[in-house]
């Protein structure tokens, strides 16, 4: 298979750049008073916060409505997110892409206020990104490709979608990348059910790594 030519990279945030997903899941399970299955997590991961809230309120009636869910979750979550670390291995990738002159952007479903909260202690690192699109900037979350297409617009130039590499950790995010006509590499620590899930989401041609330390730049041709 011929190597893809990559001229720009777009990164999801939660679980891809910021190691925030364990914080989210533990907090959500705490307020839901339930243990989520991997399948249920997959249906939520990558969606807009408002979409997640509607699903949670429908499934767990004690929230009353989406606002009730937000109130219960955020009372605990916001303080925990302030100390959110970067995902292991992501600095190596971002720093090398920066040194290579490859433009980068953030494309995330997380709302703007949550983005600012969890990235505040990593301001210097985020200077590497030329553009940022959050869930506050788009009407539809992943798997709709809008967030990635907007991020590419923010990068500017005449870069085509087929020359963009998306870094993701969610099936819905990889579907969004595919619908945008872009390439994706997925961080997937648990490969136990990945083949079945890839068939379900029609992602059989998506590259995966179990850690960003495994990401190999030689799998692609990077061009400025």
C-alpha positions as a Markdown table, in Angstrom:
| # | Residue | x | y | z |
|---|---|---|---|---|
| 1 | Unk | 0.0 | 0.0 | 0.0 |
| 2 | Unk | 1.4 | 3.4 | -1.0 |
| 3 | Unk | 2.2 | 5.8 | 1.8 |
| 4 | Unk | -0.2 | 8.7 | 2.3 |
| 5 | Unk | 1.2 | 12.2 | 1.7 |
| 6 | Unk | 0.5 | 14.3 | 4.7 |
| 7 | Unk | 0.7 | 18.1 | 4.7 |
| 8 | Unk | -1.3 | 18.9 | 7.9 |
| 9 | Unk | -2.4 | 17.2 | 11.1 |
| 10 | Unk | -5.5 | 17.6 | 13.2 |
| 11 | Unk | -5.8 | 16.3 | 16.7 |
| 12 | Unk | -8.8 | 15.4 | 18.8 |
| 13 | Unk | -8.4 | 16.6 | 22.4 |
| 14 | Unk | -9.9 | 14.3 | 25.0 |
| 15 | Unk | -8.1 | 10.9 | 25.2 |
| 16 | Unk | -5.8 | 11.9 | 22.3 |
| 17 | Unk | -3.9 | 14.9 | 23.5 |
| 18 | Unk | -5.3 | 15.4 | 27.1 |
| 19 | Unk | -5.5 | 12.3 | 29.3 |
| 20 | Unk | -8.9 | 13.4 | 30.4 |
| 21 | Unk | -11.1 | 10.4 | 29.6 |
| 22 | Unk | -10.4 | 8.5 | 32.8 |
| 23 | Unk | -11.5 | 11.7 | 34.7 |
| 24 | Unk | -14.6 | 12.0 | 32.6 |
| 25 | Unk | -15.6 | 8.3 | 32.8 |
| 26 | Unk | -15.1 | 8.0 | 36.6 |
| 27 | Unk | -17.0 | 11.2 | 37.2 |
| 28 | Unk | -19.9 | 10.2 | 34.9 |
| 29 | Unk | -20.1 | 6.8 | 36.4 |
| 30 | Unk | -20.1 | 8.3 | 39.9 |
| 31 | Unk | -23.0 | 10.6 | 39.2 |
| 32 | Unk | -24.9 | 8.0 | 37.2 |
| 33 | Unk | -24.3 | 5.4 | 39.9 |
| 34 | Unk | -23.5 | 2.9 | 37.3 |
| 35 | Unk | -20.6 | 1.1 | 35.6 |
| 36 | Unk | -20.5 | 1.8 | 31.8 |
| 37 | Unk | -19.9 | -1.0 | 29.3 |
| 38 | Unk | -17.3 | -0.4 | 26.6 |
| 39 | Unk | -20.1 | -0.4 | 24.0 |
| 40 | Unk | -21.9 | 2.4 | 25.8 |
| 41 | Unk | -18.7 | 4.4 | 26.1 |
| 42 | Unk | -18.2 | 4.0 | 22.4 |
| 43 | Unk | -21.6 | 5.6 | 21.6 |
| 44 | Unk | -20.7 | 8.6 | 23.7 |
| 45 | Unk | -17.0 | 9.2 | 22.9 |
| 46 | Unk | -16.6 | 12.0 | 20.5 |
| 47 | Unk | -20.1 | 13.5 | 20.7 |
| 48 | Unk | -20.9 | 17.1 | 21.6 |
| 49 | Unk | -21.3 | 17.6 | 25.4 |
| 50 | Unk | -24.9 | 18.6 | 24.8 |
| 51 | Unk | -25.6 | 15.3 | 22.9 |
| 52 | Unk | -24.0 | 13.3 | 25.7 |
| 53 | Unk | -26.1 | 15.1 | 28.3 |
| 54 | Unk | -29.3 | 14.2 | 26.5 |
| 55 | Unk | -28.3 | 10.5 | 26.2 |
| 56 | Unk | -27.4 | 10.4 | 29.9 |
| 57 | Unk | -30.6 | 12.1 | 31.1 |
| 58 | Unk | -32.6 | 9.7 | 29.0 |
| 59 | Unk | -30.8 | 6.6 | 30.3 |
| 60 | Unk | -30.6 | 7.7 | 34.0 |
| 61 | Unk | -33.9 | 9.3 | 35.0 |
| 62 | Unk | -32.6 | 10.6 | 38.3 |
| 63 | Unk | -31.0 | 13.5 | 36.5 |
| 64 | Unk | -34.4 | 14.8 | 35.4 |
| 65 | Unk | -33.0 | 16.4 | 32.3 |
| 66 | Unk | -29.8 | 17.4 | 30.5 |
| 67 | Unk | -29.3 | 20.4 | 32.8 |
| 68 | Unk | -29.7 | 18.1 | 35.8 |
| 69 | Unk | -26.9 | 15.9 | 34.4 |
| 70 | Unk | -24.6 | 18.9 | 33.8 |
| 71 | Unk | -25.2 | 20.2 | 37.3 |
| 72 | Unk | -24.3 | 16.9 | 39.0 |
| 73 | Unk | -21.3 | 16.2 | 36.7 |
| 74 | Unk | -19.7 | 19.6 | 36.7 |
| 75 | Unk | -19.9 | 20.0 | 40.4 |
| 76 | Unk | -17.3 | 17.3 | 40.6 |
| 77 | Unk | -15.7 | 17.4 | 37.1 |
| 78 | Unk | -14.5 | 21.0 | 36.8 |
| 79 | Unk | -12.1 | 20.8 | 39.8 |
| 80 | Unk | -10.7 | 17.4 | 38.6 |
| 81 | Unk | -10.0 | 18.7 | 35.1 |
| 82 | Unk | -7.7 | 21.5 | 36.3 |
| 83 | Unk | -4.9 | 19.0 | 36.8 |
| 84 | Unk | -5.4 | 17.0 | 33.6 |
| 85 | Unk | -2.1 | 15.7 | 32.2 |
| 86 | Unk | -1.1 | 15.2 | 28.6 |
| 87 | Unk | -1.4 | 11.7 | 27.0 |
| 88 | Unk | 1.8 | 9.8 | 27.2 |
| 89 | Unk | 3.8 | 10.1 | 23.9 |
| 90 | Unk | 1.9 | 13.0 | 22.4 |
| 91 | Unk | 4.6 | 15.6 | 23.0 |
| 92 | Unk | 7.1 | 13.6 | 20.9 |
| 93 | Unk | 4.7 | 13.6 | 17.9 |
| 94 | Unk | 3.7 | 17.3 | 18.2 |
| 95 | Unk | 7.2 | 18.5 | 18.7 |
| 96 | Unk | 8.5 | 16.6 | 15.7 |
| 97 | Unk | 5.7 | 17.8 | 13.5 |
| 98 | Unk | 6.4 | 21.3 | 14.6 |
| 99 | Unk | 10.1 | 20.9 | 13.7 |
| 100 | Unk | 9.1 | 19.5 | 10.3 |
| 101 | Unk | 7.0 | 22.5 | 9.6 |
| 102 | Unk | 3.7 | 20.5 | 9.4 |
| 103 | Unk | 0.8 | 22.8 | 10.4 |
| 104 | Unk | -1.4 | 21.4 | 13.2 |
| 105 | Unk | -4.9 | 22.1 | 14.6 |
| 106 | Unk | -7.1 | 20.9 | 17.4 |
| 107 | Unk | -10.5 | 19.6 | 16.4 |
| 108 | Unk | -12.6 | 18.6 | 19.4 |
| 109 | Unk | -16.2 | 18.2 | 20.5 |
| 110 | Unk | -15.4 | 19.6 | 23.9 |
| 111 | Unk | -16.9 | 23.0 | 24.5 |
| 112 | Unk | -14.7 | 26.1 | 24.7 |
| 113 | Unk | -14.9 | 26.6 | 28.5 |
| 114 | Unk | -13.9 | 23.0 | 29.2 |
| 115 | Unk | -11.1 | 23.3 | 26.7 |
| 116 | Unk | -9.7 | 26.3 | 28.5 |
| 117 | Unk | -10.1 | 24.6 | 31.9 |
| 118 | Unk | -8.2 | 21.4 | 31.1 |
| 119 | Unk | -5.5 | 23.0 | 29.0 |
| 120 | Unk | -4.6 | 26.0 | 31.2 |
| 121 | Unk | -1.5 | 24.4 | 32.7 |
| 122 | Unk | -0.2 | 23.4 | 29.2 |
| 123 | Unk | -0.4 | 26.8 | 27.5 |
| 124 | Unk | 3.1 | 26.6 | 26.0 |
| 125 | Unk | 2.5 | 23.2 | 24.5 |
| 126 | Unk | -0.7 | 24.4 | 22.8 |
| 127 | Unk | 1.2 | 27.2 | 21.0 |
| 128 | Unk | 2.2 | 24.5 | 18.5 |
| 129 | Unk | -1.3 | 24.5 | 17.1 |
| 130 | Unk | -2.1 | 26.9 | 14.3 |
| 131 | Unk | -5.9 | 26.6 | 14.7 |
| 132 | Unk | -8.5 | 25.3 | 17.2 |
| 133 | Unk | -12.1 | 24.3 | 16.7 |
| 134 | Unk | -14.2 | 23.3 | 19.7 |
| 135 | Unk | -17.7 | 22.0 | 20.2 |
| 136 | Unk | -18.8 | 25.6 | 20.8 |
| 137 | Unk | -17.9 | 26.4 | 17.1 |
| 138 | Unk | -20.0 | 23.7 | 15.4 |
| 139 | Unk | -23.6 | 22.7 | 15.5 |
| 140 | Unk | -23.0 | 18.9 | 15.0 |
| 141 | Unk | -20.5 | 16.7 | 16.8 |
| 142 | Unk | -18.6 | 13.7 | 15.5 |
| 143 | Unk | -19.3 | 11.6 | 13.4 |
| 144 | Unk | -20.3 | 14.7 | 11.5 |
| 145 | Unk | -17.0 | 15.9 | 9.8 |
| 146 | Unk | -17.7 | 19.6 | 10.4 |
| 147 | Unk | -15.2 | 20.0 | 13.2 |
| 148 | Unk | -12.3 | 18.6 | 11.1 |
| 149 | Unk | -13.3 | 20.6 | 8.0 |
| 150 | Unk | -13.4 | 23.8 | 10.0 |
| 151 | Unk | -10.0 | 23.0 | 11.6 |
| 152 | Unk | -8.6 | 22.5 | 8.1 |
| 153 | Unk | -10.0 | 25.9 | 7.1 |
| 154 | Unk | -8.3 | 27.4 | 10.1 |
| 155 | Unk | -5.0 | 26.0 | 9.0 |
| 156 | Unk | -5.4 | 27.7 | 5.7 |
| 157 | Unk | -3.6 | 27.2 | 2.4 |
| 158 | Unk | -4.7 | 24.9 | -0.3 |
| 159 | Unk | -4.3 | 21.6 | 1.6 |
| 160 | Unk | -6.7 | 18.9 | 0.4 |
| 161 | Unk | -8.5 | 16.7 | 2.9 |
| 162 | Unk | -6.7 | 13.6 | 1.5 |
| 163 | Unk | -3.4 | 15.1 | 2.7 |
| 164 | Unk | -4.6 | 15.5 | 6.3 |
| 165 | Unk | -3.9 | 13.1 | 9.1 |
| 166 | Unk | -6.3 | 13.0 | 12.1 |
| 167 | Unk | -5.2 | 11.8 | 15.5 |
| 168 | Unk | -8.1 | 10.2 | 17.4 |
| 169 | Unk | -9.1 | 7.9 | 20.2 |
| 170 | Unk | -12.8 | 7.5 | 19.4 |
| 171 | Unk | -14.6 | 5.4 | 16.7 |
| 172 | Unk | -16.9 | 8.3 | 16.0 |
| 173 | Unk | -14.0 | 10.6 | 15.5 |
| 174 | Unk | -12.4 | 8.2 | 13.0 |
| 175 | Unk | -15.8 | 8.0 | 11.2 |
| 176 | Unk | -15.8 | 11.8 | 11.1 |
| 177 | Unk | -12.3 | 11.8 | 9.6 |
| 178 | Unk | -13.4 | 9.3 | 6.9 |
| 179 | Unk | -16.4 | 11.4 | 6.1 |
| 180 | Unk | -14.2 | 14.4 | 5.7 |
| 181 | Unk | -12.1 | 12.5 | 3.2 |
| 182 | Unk | -9.1 | 12.5 | 5.6 |
| 183 | Unk | -6.8 | 9.8 | 7.0 |
| 184 | Unk | -6.9 | 8.7 | 10.6 |
| 185 | Unk | -4.7 | 7.0 | 13.2 |
| 186 | Unk | -6.5 | 5.8 | 16.3 |
| 187 | Unk | -5.1 | 5.4 | 19.8 |
| 188 | Unk | -6.7 | 2.2 | 21.1 |
| 189 | Unk | -5.2 | 0.7 | 24.3 |
| 190 | Unk | -7.6 | -2.2 | 24.4 |
| 191 | Unk | -7.5 | -4.2 | 21.2 |
| 192 | Unk | -9.8 | -7.0 | 22.5 |
| 193 | Unk | -12.8 | -6.0 | 20.4 |
| 194 | Unk | -11.3 | -3.7 | 17.9 |
| 195 | Unk | -11.7 | -5.8 | 14.7 |
| 196 | Unk | -15.4 | -6.3 | 15.4 |
| 197 | Unk | -15.9 | -2.6 | 16.2 |
| 198 | Unk | -13.9 | -1.5 | 13.1 |
| 199 | Unk | -16.3 | -3.6 | 10.9 |
| 200 | Unk | -19.3 | -2.1 | 12.7 |
| 201 | Unk | -18.0 | 1.5 | 12.0 |
| 202 | Unk | -16.6 | 0.6 | 8.6 |
| 203 | Unk | -13.1 | 1.6 | 9.6 |
| 204 | Unk | -11.1 | -1.5 | 8.6 |
| 205 | Unk | -8.5 | 0.6 | 6.8 |
| 206 | Unk | -7.7 | 2.8 | 9.9 |
| 207 | Unk | -4.3 | 2.5 | 11.5 |
| 208 | Unk | -4.2 | 1.9 | 15.2 |
| 209 | Unk | -1.5 | 2.2 | 17.9 |
| 210 | Unk | -1.8 | 1.1 | 21.5 |
| 211 | Unk | 0.4 | 4.0 | 22.6 |
| 212 | Unk | 1.5 | 7.2 | 20.9 |
| 213 | Unk | 5.1 | 6.0 | 21.6 |
| 214 | Unk | 4.3 | 3.4 | 18.8 |
| 215 | Unk | 3.4 | 6.0 | 16.2 |
| 216 | Unk | 5.9 | 5.7 | 13.3 |
| 217 | Unk | 6.5 | 8.7 | 11.1 |
| 218 | Unk | 7.9 | 6.5 | 8.4 |
| 219 | Unk | 4.4 | 5.1 | 7.8 |
| 220 | Unk | 3.6 | 8.4 | 6.0 |
| 221 | Unk | 5.3 | 10.9 | 3.7 |
| 222 | Unk | 5.2 | 14.3 | 5.4 |
| 223 | Unk | 5.5 | 17.3 | 3.1 |
| 224 | Unk | 5.5 | 21.0 | 3.9 |
